[in-house]
Amino acid sequence: MRRTDLPTAFHATAPVRLDFAGGWTDVPPFSARAGGVVVNAALALQVTAELKLGGPLVRLVSHDLGETVECANSGGLLLDGRLNLLKAGLRMFPVQGNLTLASRSEVPLGSGLGSSGALDVALVACLVAARHERVDARELAEWAWRLETVEAGIPGGRQDQLAAALGGFHRLSFRDPDVGIEPITLDPAFAETLERQVVLCYTGRSRISGDTIARVMSAYERGDRAVTGALDAMKDIALAMAEALRAADLARIGALLTENWMRQQELDRGMCTDEMARLERAMRDAGVLGGKAAGAGAGGCMFFLAPRPGPAVAEVAREAGASVLPVRWAREGGRAW
C-alpha cells in the first residue's frame, strides 16, 4: 500500500531559450570534431510537466498536441512516434504503479525556441522528484539530453537542455563529450534594454526535422565546403557575440545576429521560408539593427533587435503576418515541486 502521507502529485517547469549565435555548432559530429560554441539566454516562457500517481492506467497527455496515450502498464511504453518524449522519460526514470504524466507549453508548436529541450528538462525534474531523488543543474541537463537523443533517438545538440536547466545567459562550449559553461553577466539596465528592444516573432511551425539535421551533418562529414565554412563561421560569431553582450554593444549585437542568420542559410536550401523572408524584409525596412531565426530555422520564430524601445517594430511584424511573443529573461532554470 502507498503511504497516504507521501505526495501523489509532482510538477516541474523549465524555460525555453533564445539562441543569439552559434546554434547548429553544438550538434555532432561537428561538436565532437571541431568543437562548437553557442551563446543563448533562457526566456521566461515555460514548459510544464505534471505527474499524478494513481488511476486505472498509465496515461500520457500532451495538452499542446491534443493527444493522449493509454496503456495497461509501463510495458506498453513503446516508442512508436506518439508522445515519445514522455514515454522515453518514464522508460529512463520508471515510477511504480499507474499514473498520469502530462505536458503543456507556453510557446507555439515548432517555435524554434528549444521547447522539446525544455520539455526534456521538465520531465526529468518531475520524474526525479517523484522518485524522491535529486540531481544538480548540470546532471539535469545531461539526463535531459540523453532522454531525447539516446532514449527517444531524436538527433540534436545540447544547448536547449542546458539553457532550460541553468537559466540565464551563457556561452556554452562543446567538445564532445565535454561541455564548458560560462555565465554571461549583463549590466541590469542593459538586460532590461534588451528585453524592450528584442522583438520575438512566430512565423509558423518549423519544418526542420531529424532528416534535415542528418542531411546537414552528413554534408559536413563529406567535407562540403559551404556547410563546413558556415559552421566554422557561426562558431566565431558566437565568440564575438559573448563579448558584444558583455560590452552592451547593441549595434554589434544586431550585426552579429544578421551575420549568423546569413551563415545559417548556407547550411540548407530550405532554411528560410517565404513567410520568414517576407517578415525579414518588413523588419529591415523598419530599421532593425539585425535579426535571425531562433533555433534551427525553416519556420518557427525569428527575433530582431529594434533600434529603440516601443511598439512600432512589433506592429510592423504583426502587419507582416507574424505573431509577437513576450520577451522576459529567465534567471532560473528547471525546478520541481
C-alpha positions in Angstrom: 0.0 0.0 0.0 1.1 3.5 -0.7 1.6 5.6 2.4 -1.0 8.3 2.5 1.4 10.9 3.9 3.6 10.9 0.8 2.8 13.3 -2.1 0.8 11.9 -5.0 1.4 14.8 -7.4 4.6 16.4 -8.8 5.2 19.4 -11.0 8.2 20.8 -12.9 8.8 23.7 -15.2 11.7 24.7 -17.4 12.2 27.8 -19.6 12.7 27.8 -23.3 15.7 29.7 -24.8 16.7 32.3 -27.4 20.0 31.4 -29.2 21.9 34.6 -30.1 24.6 32.8 -32.1 26.3 29.5 -32.8 23.3 27.2 -33.0 24.0 24.1 -35.1 27.6 24.0 -33.9 26.5 22.0 -30.8 25.3 19.2 -33.0 27.5 16.0 -33.5 29.7 15.3 -35.4 30.8 19.0 -35.7 30.7 19.4 -31.9 33.0 16.4 -31.5 35.5 17.2 -34.2 35.7 21.0 -34.4 34.1 21.9 -31.1 31.1 24.2 -31.0 30.2 27.5 -29.3 26.7 28.7 -28.6 25.5 31.9 -26.9 21.9 31.7 -25.6 19.6 33.1 -23.0 16.7 31.5 -21.1 13.3 33.0 -21.7 10.6 33.2 -19.1 8.2 31.1 -21.3 7.8 27.8 -19.6 7.2 24.2 -20.4 5.5 22.2 -17.7 5.4 18.5 -16.8 2.9 17.2 -14.2 2.7 13.7 -12.7 -0.2 12.4 -10.8 0.0 8.9 -9.2 -2.9 6.5 -9.2 -5.7 5.7 -11.6 -6.6 2.7 -13.7 -3.9 3.1 -16.4 -0.6 4.6 -17.4 -1.8 7.7 -19.1 0.3 10.2 -21.1 -1.1 13.5 -22.2 0.2 16.4 -24.4 -2.2 19.3 -24.0 -0.5 21.2 -26.8 -0.8 18.3 -29.3 -4.3 17.3 -28.0 -3.0 13.8 -27.9 -3.4 11.1 -25.2 -1.8 7.6 -25.0 -3.0 5.0 -22.5 -1.6 1.6 -21.7 -2.3 -1.0 -19.0 1.2 -0.8 -17.5 4.7 0.5 -18.2 5.4 -2.4 -20.6 3.3 -0.6 -23.2 5.6 2.4 -23.5 6.7 1.6 -27.0 8.5 4.3 -29.0 6.1 4.4 -31.9 6.1 8.1 -32.7 3.2 9.0 -30.3 4.4 11.2 -27.3 7.8 9.6 -27.5 9.5 12.1 -25.1 7.0 11.3 -22.4 7.5 7.6 -23.0 11.3 8.0 -23.0 11.2 9.8 -19.7 9.2 7.0 -18.0 11.5 4.4 -19.6 14.6 6.2 -18.2 13.1 7.1 -14.8 10.4 4.4 -14.0 7.7 5.3 -11.5 5.8 2.4 -9.9 2.1 2.0 -10.4 -0.4 3.6 -12.6 -0.2 7.3 -13.2 -0.9 10.3 -15.5 2.0 12.2 -17.0 1.0 15.4 -18.8 2.9 18.2 -20.5 2.0 21.8 -21.5 4.0 24.6 -23.2 3.6 28.4 -23.2 5.1 28.6 -26.7 3.6 27.6 -30.1 4.4 24.2 -31.7 7.6 24.2 -33.7 8.7 27.6 -32.3 12.4 27.1 -32.7 12.8 28.2 -29.0 14.0 24.8 -27.8 10.7 23.7 -26.3 11.5 20.0 -26.7 14.7 20.5 -24.7 12.8 22.4 -22.1 10.3 19.5 -22.0 13.1 17.1 -21.6 14.3 19.0 -18.5 10.9 19.4 -17.0 10.2 15.7 -17.5 13.5 14.6 -15.8 13.0 17.1 -13.0 9.4 15.9 -12.4 10.2 12.2 -12.6 13.3 12.5 -10.4 11.2 14.3 -7.8 8.6 11.5 -8.0 11.3 9.0 -7.3 12.5 11.1 -4.3 15.9 11.6 -5.8 17.9 14.7 -6.5 20.2 16.0 -9.4 22.0 19.2 -9.8 21.5 21.5 -12.8 24.3 20.0 -14.9 23.1 16.5 -14.3 19.6 17.6 -15.1 20.7 18.9 -18.5 22.8 15.8 -19.2 19.9 13.4 -18.4 17.5 15.5 -20.4 19.8 15.4 -23.5 20.1 11.7 -23.1 16.3 11.3 -22.9 15.9 13.0 -26.3 18.9 11.8 -28.3 19.6 8.4 -26.8 16.4 7.0 -25.4 14.0 8.7 -27.9 16.5 8.6 -30.8 16.0 12.2 -31.9 19.3 13.8 -33.1 20.3 17.2 -31.9 22.7 19.2 -29.8 22.9 20.1 -26.1 22.2 23.8 -25.9 18.5 23.6 -25.4 18.7 21.3 -22.4 21.5 23.4 -20.8 19.6 26.6 -21.2 16.5 25.1 -19.7 18.3 23.5 -16.8 20.5 26.5 -16.0 18.6 29.7 -16.8 20.3 33.0 -17.5 22.7 34.0 -20.3 25.6 31.6 -21.1 28.4 31.0 -23.5 28.5 27.2 -24.0 31.5 25.4 -25.4 31.2 21.9 -26.8 34.0 19.3 -27.4 32.1 16.1 -27.1 31.6 14.7 -24.5 32.8 17.8 -22.6 30.8 20.9 -22.2 32.1 24.3 -20.9 29.7 26.5 -19.2 30.5 30.2 -18.9 27.8 32.5 -17.5 27.5 35.9 -19.2 26.6 38.6 -16.7 24.8 41.6 -18.2 24.5 45.0 -16.7 20.9 45.0 -15.2 20.0 48.2 -17.2 21.3 46.7 -20.4 19.4 43.4 -19.7 16.2 45.5 -19.5 17.1 47.3 -22.7 17.4 44.0 -24.5 14.0 42.9 -23.2 12.4 46.0 -24.5 14.1 46.0 -27.9 14.2 42.3 -28.8 11.0 41.6 -30.9 10.2 37.9 -31.0 8.0 36.8 -33.9 6.4 33.4 -34.6 6.1 32.8 -38.3 4.6 29.4 -38.3 5.6 25.9 -37.2 9.2 25.0 -38.1 9.6 22.3 -40.8 13.1 21.3 -39.6 13.2 17.6 -38.9 15.7 15.0 -37.9 16.2 14.4 -41.6 17.3 18.0 -42.1 19.8 17.8 -39.2 21.1 14.5 -40.6 21.4 16.0 -44.1 23.4 19.0 -42.8 25.7 16.9 -40.7 26.2 14.4 -43.5 27.3 17.2 -45.7 29.7 18.3 -43.1 31.1 14.7 -42.8 31.6 14.7 -46.6 33.7 17.9 -46.3 31.1 20.1 -48.1 32.9 23.4 -48.1 29.8 25.6 -47.9 28.5 23.7 -44.8 31.9 23.4 -43.1 32.6 27.1 -43.7 29.2 28.2 -42.4 29.6 26.1 -39.2 33.2 27.4 -38.6 31.9 31.0 -39.1 29.0 30.6 -36.7 31.4 29.3 -34.0 33.4 32.5 -34.5 30.3 34.7 -34.4 29.3 33.1 -31.1 32.6 34.1 -29.6 32.1 37.6 -30.8 28.5 37.7 -29.6 29.5 36.9 -26.0 31.9 39.9 -26.0 29.3 42.2 -27.6 26.7 41.2 -24.9 29.2 41.9 -22.1 30.1 45.2 -23.7 26.4 46.2 -24.0 27.0 47.0 -27.7 23.6 47.0 -29.3 24.8 47.8 -32.8 27.4 45.0 -32.7 24.8 42.5 -31.4 22.5 43.4 -34.2 25.1 43.0 -36.9 26.2 39.6 -35.5 22.6 38.4 -35.4 22.3 39.1 -39.1 25.7 37.6 -39.9 24.8 34.4 -38.1 21.5 34.2 -40.0 23.3 34.6 -43.3 25.6 31.8 -42.5 22.8 29.6 -41.2 21.0 29.8 -44.5 24.1 28.3 -46.2 23.5 25.1 -44.4 20.4 24.0 -46.2 18.2 25.4 -49.1 15.0 25.3 -47.0 16.3 27.3 -44.0 14.4 30.4 -44.9 10.7 30.1 -45.7 8.6 32.6 -47.7 7.0 33.8 -44.5 10.4 34.4 -42.9 11.7 36.2 -46.0 8.6 38.5 -46.0 9.0 39.3 -42.3 12.7 39.9 -42.7 12.1 42.4 -45.5 9.5 44.3 -43.5 11.7 44.5 -40.4 14.7 45.6 -42.4 12.6 48.4 -43.8 11.6 49.3 -40.3 15.2 49.9 -39.4 16.0 47.0 -37.1 19.7 46.6 -36.1 19.6 42.9 -37.0 17.9 39.6 -36.6 17.9 35.9 -37.2 15.9 32.7 -36.9 15.5 31.3 -33.5 16.7 27.7 -33.4 17.2 25.5 -36.4 15.2 27.6 -38.9 12.7 26.7 -41.7 9.9 28.4 -39.9 9.3 28.8 -36.2 10.4 32.1 -34.6 12.6 34.9 -35.8 13.8 37.7 -33.5 15.0 41.2 -34.3 16.7 44.0 -32.4 14.7 47.2 -32.7 16.6 50.5 -32.8 14.7 51.8 -29.9 12.1 50.7 -27.3 8.4 51.0 -28.2 5.6 49.1 -30.0 6.3 50.3 -33.6 8.5 47.5 -34.8 6.3 44.9 -33.2 3.3 46.3 -35.1 5.3 46.0 -38.3 5.8 42.3 -37.5 2.1 41.8 -37.0 1.3 43.5 -40.2 3.7 41.1 -42.0 1.7 38.2 -40.7 3.7 37.2 -37.6 2.6 36.7 -34.0 4.7 38.6 -31.4 5.6 36.7 -28.3 6.6 38.4 -24.9 10.3 38.7 -24.1 11.5 38.4 -20.5 14.7 36.8 -19.4 14.6 33.8 -17.0 17.3 33.9 -14.4 16.5 30.4 -13.1 16.4 27.1 -14.8 14.2 24.0 -14.4 12.6 23.4 -11.0 10.3 20.8 -9.5 7.9 20.8 -6.5 
